[in-house]
């Protein structure tokens, strides 16, 4: 996640779009990666969103978060 966050910090976004999609094999791993990502980006303007589980969670992919896990 560090290289991804570094690239997002130094390449500003011109439009409110999702810039990274992280795909993981299990829900538990997705939750862990999301928690670490939130901790690493807490003092930056990079936002993260977790969409793990049922298909109804894909509502979050429509919002303008930078990283979707």
C-alpha positions as CSV (number, residue, x, y, z in Angstrom):
1,X,0.0,0.0,0.0
2,X,2.9,2.4,0.6
3,X,3.8,2.7,-3.1
4,X,0.1,3.3,-4.0
5,X,-0.3,6.0,-1.4
6,X,2.9,7.7,-2.4
7,X,1.8,7.8,-6.0
8,X,-1.6,9.2,-5.0
9,X,0.0,11.9,-2.9
10,X,2.3,13.2,-5.6
11,X,-0.1,12.9,-8.5
12,X,-3.0,15.2,-7.7
13,X,-6.4,14.2,-9.1
14,X,-8.1,16.5,-11.6
15,X,-11.6,15.0,-11.2
16,X,-13.4,13.2,-8.4
17,X,-12.9,9.6,-9.6
18,X,-11.7,6.4,-8.0
19,X,-8.0,6.0,-8.8
20,X,-7.1,2.6,-7.3
21,X,-9.1,-0.7,-7.0
22,X,-7.5,-3.3,-4.7
23,X,-8.9,-6.8,-5.1
24,X,-8.3,-9.4,-2.4
25,X,-9.3,-13.1,-2.1
26,X,-11.1,-12.9,1.3
27,X,-13.2,-10.5,3.3
28,X,-10.9,-10.8,6.4
29,X,-7.9,-9.8,4.3
30,X,-9.8,-6.9,2.8
31,X,-10.7,-5.6,6.3
32,X,-7.1,-5.8,7.4
33,X,-5.8,-4.0,4.4
34,X,-8.5,-1.3,4.8
35,X,-7.5,-0.8,8.4
36,X,-3.8,-0.4,7.6
37,X,-4.6,1.9,4.6
38,X,-6.7,4.1,6.9
39,X,-3.9,4.3,9.4
40,X,-1.3,5.1,6.8
41,X,-3.4,7.8,5.1
42,X,-4.9,9.4,8.2
43,X,-2.9,12.6,7.8
44,X,-3.3,13.0,4.1
45,X,-6.2,13.8,1.8
46,X,-6.3,10.2,0.4
47,X,-9.6,8.5,1.2
48,X,-10.3,4.8,1.3
49,X,-13.5,2.8,1.1
50,X,-14.2,-0.9,1.8
51,X,-16.6,-2.8,-0.4
52,X,-16.4,-6.4,0.9
53,X,-19.2,-8.9,1.0
54,X,-22.5,-8.7,-0.7
55,X,-23.1,-7.0,-4.1
56,X,-25.1,-4.3,-2.3
57,X,-21.8,-2.9,-1.0
58,X,-20.8,-1.8,-4.5
59,X,-22.7,1.4,-3.8
60,X,-19.5,2.7,-2.3
61,X,-17.7,2.3,-5.7
62,X,-19.8,5.2,-7.0
63,X,-18.4,7.7,-4.5
64,X,-15.3,9.6,-5.1
65,X,-12.9,7.8,-2.8
66,X,-9.3,7.5,-4.0
67,X,-8.7,3.8,-3.0
68,X,-11.4,1.1,-3.1
69,X,-10.7,-2.1,-1.4
